[in-house]
Amino acid sequence: MAIYAIGDLHLSLNREKPMNIFGDNWENHEEKIKENWIKEVKNEDLVLMPGDFSWEMHLKDMYNDFKYLNELPGKKILLKGNHDYWWTTIAKMRGFIEENNFNNIEFLYNNSYEYEDKIIVGTRGWALNDTENGNKMNHREEERLKLSIQDGLKKGENKEMICMMHYPPIKKAGDIVSSNYIEILKENKVKTCIYGHLHGKAHEEAFEGEYEGIYFKLVSADYLDFKVYKLC
């Protein structure tokens, strides 16, 4: 059994929401993702999805996008992105998927998920800027990451943790720009962190590889050429 990742699907199956502002490669991206996903993922596998799953504004309108996801193989763990306006409480989201018999979708929100010998933790994060609002938002997200990790530790302190975030917790802008998220991950011996959010020209800002003992990987759908990335 394997763990895969892909973020930023930006589905809009109820209405037209073109993504080609980020490049012509986004044409028919839903079909590209589906075709590549089916080739790689088996029903017993896990797929981590770090945010921006759908353009819908309300949970009640999510049926078609969740149906698309539910029909793909594997268990899916969704994290909130900055465009997931439909996102609400865990109870309401779980209630919606249960009512519609979407049985292979779960949500990561101040909690954790156990899969074999791995624990999945994470939070949305925020832009790494030094503004008053940015600092406030990042502080809140840092606390949510701690809550997720604390929940994960209850499931097994000796199990390896994989963190997923939507916003990059680290970026490359000439010099590497780090953050308090990195310190939290280091303190809790998290060795792998995936993230999304970056598209088009912004791919150049991505930091990938090892930093402070943590392996970072950008998994935005367009960055991966709309293919799932195998983590382990």
C-alpha positions as CSV (number, residue, x, y, z in Angstrom):
1,M,0.0,0.0,0.0
2,A,1.3,3.4,-1.0
3,I,0.8,7.1,-0.1
4,Y,0.4,9.6,-2.9
5,A,-0.1,13.4,-3.0
6,I,-1.7,16.0,-5.3
7,G,-3.0,19.4,-4.4
8,D,-4.9,22.3,-6.0
9,L,-7.3,20.4,-8.2
10,H,-9.5,23.5,-8.5
11,L,-12.5,21.6,-9.6
12,S,-15.6,23.4,-10.9
13,L,-17.8,20.7,-12.3
14,N,-21.0,22.7,-11.6
15,R,-19.9,25.8,-13.5
16,E,-17.2,27.0,-15.9
17,K,-14.2,28.3,-14.0
18,P,-11.3,28.3,-16.5
19,M,-7.8,27.9,-15.0
20,N,-5.9,28.7,-18.2
21,I,-4.9,32.0,-16.6
22,F,-2.1,29.9,-15.2
23,G,-1.2,28.3,-18.6
24,D,-2.7,26.3,-21.4
25,N,-1.7,23.1,-19.7
26,W,-4.8,23.5,-17.5
27,E,-7.1,22.7,-20.4
28,N,-9.3,19.7,-19.5
29,H,-7.2,19.3,-16.3
30,E,-10.0,17.3,-14.6
31,E,-9.7,14.5,-17.2
32,K,-5.9,14.6,-17.1
33,I,-5.9,14.1,-13.3
34,K,-8.5,11.3,-13.6
35,E,-6.6,9.4,-16.3
36,N,-3.3,9.6,-14.5
37,W,-4.8,8.9,-11.1
38,I,-6.4,5.7,-12.2
39,K,-3.2,4.5,-13.7
40,E,-1.3,4.8,-10.4
41,V,-3.6,4.6,-7.4
42,K,-5.1,1.4,-6.0
43,N,-8.2,1.2,-3.7
44,E,-6.0,0.4,-0.7
45,D,-3.7,3.4,-1.2
46,L,-3.9,6.9,0.5
47,V,-3.9,10.2,-1.4
48,L,-3.1,13.4,0.4
49,M,-4.7,16.6,-1.0
50,P,-3.4,19.8,0.5
51,G,-6.0,22.3,-0.4
52,D,-7.9,24.2,-3.1
53,F,-10.0,21.2,-4.1
54,S,-13.0,23.0,-5.4
55,W,-14.2,26.5,-6.5
56,E,-17.6,26.0,-5.0
57,M,-18.7,28.5,-2.3
58,H,-21.1,26.3,-0.3
59,L,-21.0,22.8,0.9
60,K,-24.5,22.1,-0.4
61,D,-23.1,22.6,-4.0
62,M,-20.3,20.1,-3.6
63,Y,-22.0,17.0,-4.8
64,N,-20.5,16.8,-8.3
65,D,-17.0,17.6,-7.1
66,F,-17.1,15.0,-4.3
67,K,-18.7,12.5,-6.7
68,Y,-15.7,12.9,-9.0
69,L,-13.3,12.3,-6.2
70,N,-15.2,9.5,-4.6
71,E,-15.2,7.5,-7.9
72,L,-11.4,7.6,-8.0
73,P,-9.5,4.8,-6.3
74,G,-7.9,5.2,-2.8
75,K,-8.7,6.9,0.5
76,K,-8.5,10.7,0.2
77,I,-7.5,13.1,3.0
78,L,-8.5,16.7,2.2
79,L,-7.0,19.9,3.8
80,K,-8.4,23.4,3.5
81,G,-6.9,25.8,1.0
82,N,-7.4,29.5,0.6
83,H,-10.0,29.0,-2.1
84,D,-12.0,26.3,-0.4
85,Y,-14.8,28.6,0.6
86,W,-17.2,25.7,0.9
87,W,-15.2,24.3,3.8
88,T,-17.1,24.3,7.1
89,T,-17.0,22.2,10.3
90,I,-15.8,18.6,10.4
91,A,-19.2,17.5,11.6
92,K,-21.0,19.2,8.7
93,M,-18.6,18.0,6.0
94,R,-18.6,14.4,7.3
95,G,-22.4,14.6,7.5
96,F,-22.6,15.7,3.8
97,I,-20.3,12.9,2.5
98,E,-22.1,10.3,4.6
99,E,-25.6,11.4,3.4
100,N,-24.3,11.0,-0.2
101,N,-22.4,7.7,0.4
102,F,-19.0,9.1,-0.4
103,N,-17.2,6.6,1.7
104,N,-13.5,7.2,0.8
105,I,-13.1,10.9,1.7
106,E,-11.9,12.3,5.1
107,F,-10.9,15.8,6.3
108,L,-7.8,17.1,8.1
109,Y,-8.8,20.0,10.4
110,N,-7.1,20.3,13.8
111,N,-6.9,16.5,13.9
112,S,-4.8,13.7,12.4
113,Y,-5.2,10.6,10.4
114,E,-3.5,7.2,11.0
115,Y,-2.5,5.1,8.0
116,E,-0.5,1.9,8.7
117,D,2.7,3.1,10.4
118,K,2.3,6.8,9.4
119,I,0.4,9.7,11.0
120,I,-0.9,12.5,8.7
121,V,-0.9,15.9,10.3
122,G,-1.2,19.5,9.0
123,T,-2.9,22.8,8.6
124,R,-3.6,25.4,5.9
125,G,-0.8,27.9,6.8
126,W,-0.6,31.4,5.5
127,A,1.5,33.6,3.3
128,L,5.0,34.2,4.8
129,N,4.9,38.0,4.9
130,D,5.8,40.4,7.7
131,T,2.5,42.3,7.9
132,E,0.3,42.6,11.0
133,N,-2.4,40.5,9.5
134,G,0.0,38.0,8.1
135,N,1.6,37.5,11.5
136,K,-1.8,37.1,13.2
137,M,-2.9,34.5,10.6
138,N,0.3,32.6,10.8
139,H,0.2,32.5,14.6
140,R,-3.3,31.0,14.4
141,E,-2.2,28.4,11.9
142,E,0.9,27.5,14.0
143,E,-1.5,26.7,16.9
144,R,-3.6,24.6,14.6
145,L,-0.6,22.7,13.4
146,K,0.3,22.0,17.1
147,L,-3.2,20.7,17.7
148,S,-2.9,18.4,14.8
149,I,0.4,17.1,15.9
150,Q,-0.8,16.6,19.5
151,D,-3.7,14.6,18.2
152,G,-1.3,12.5,16.1
153,L,0.9,11.8,19.1
154,K,-2.0,10.2,20.8
155,K,-2.2,7.7,18.0
156,G,1.4,6.6,18.5
157,E,4.5,8.6,19.5
158,N,6.9,6.3,17.5
159,K,5.0,6.5,14.2
160,E,6.4,8.7,11.4
161,M,4.5,11.9,10.8
162,I,3.8,13.4,7.4
163,C,2.7,17.0,7.4
164,M,0.6,18.6,4.7
165,M,0.1,22.3,4.3
166,H,-1.6,24.4,1.7
167,Y,0.7,27.5,1.8
168,P,4.4,26.8,1.6
169,P,6.0,26.8,5.1
170,I,9.3,27.6,3.4
171,K,10.1,29.3,0.1
172,K,13.1,30.2,-2.1
173,A,13.5,33.9,-2.9
174,G,17.2,34.2,-3.5
175,D,17.9,33.0,0.0
176,I,15.7,30.4,1.8
177,V,12.8,32.0,3.8
178,S,12.0,29.8,6.7
179,S,9.2,30.1,9.3
180,N,8.0,29.1,12.7
181,Y,6.2,26.1,11.1
182,I,9.7,24.6,10.5
183,E,10.5,24.9,14.2
184,I,7.3,23.1,15.1
185,L,8.0,20.3,12.7
186,K,11.6,20.0,13.9
187,E,10.5,19.8,17.6
188,N,8.1,17.0,16.7
189,K,10.6,15.1,14.5
190,V,8.4,15.5,11.4
191,K,10.6,14.4,8.4
192,T,8.3,15.1,5.4
193,C,6.2,18.1,4.5
194,I,4.2,18.6,1.3
195,Y,2.5,21.8,0.2
196,G,0.6,23.4,-2.7
197,H,-0.8,26.8,-3.6
198,L,1.9,27.8,-6.1
199,H,1.0,28.0,-9.8
200,G,2.6,29.1,-13.0
201,K,5.4,31.6,-12.6
202,A,5.2,31.1,-8.8
203,H,6.6,27.6,-9.1
204,E,10.0,29.3,-9.1
205,E,9.5,30.3,-5.5
206,A,9.2,26.6,-4.4
207,F,11.8,25.1,-2.2
208,E,12.1,21.3,-2.6
209,G,14.5,18.9,-0.9
210,E,15.9,18.7,2.6
211,Y,16.1,21.6,5.0
212,E,16.8,21.3,8.7
213,G,16.3,17.5,8.4
214,I,12.8,17.9,6.8
215,Y,12.1,16.9,3.2
216,F,9.8,19.4,1.4
217,K,7.9,18.8,-1.8
218,L,5.5,21.0,-3.9
219,V,2.5,19.0,-5.1
220,S,0.3,21.5,-6.9
221,A,-1.5,19.7,-9.7
222,D,0.0,21.7,-12.5
223,Y,3.5,21.4,-11.0
224,L,3.1,17.6,-11.1
225,D,1.8,17.8,-14.7
226,F,-1.6,16.6,-13.2
227,K,-0.1,13.3,-12.0
228,V,-0.2,12.0,-8.4
229,Y,3.2,12.1,-6.6
230,K,4.2,8.9,-4.8
231,L,5.5,9.8,-1.3
232,C,6.1,6.2,0.0
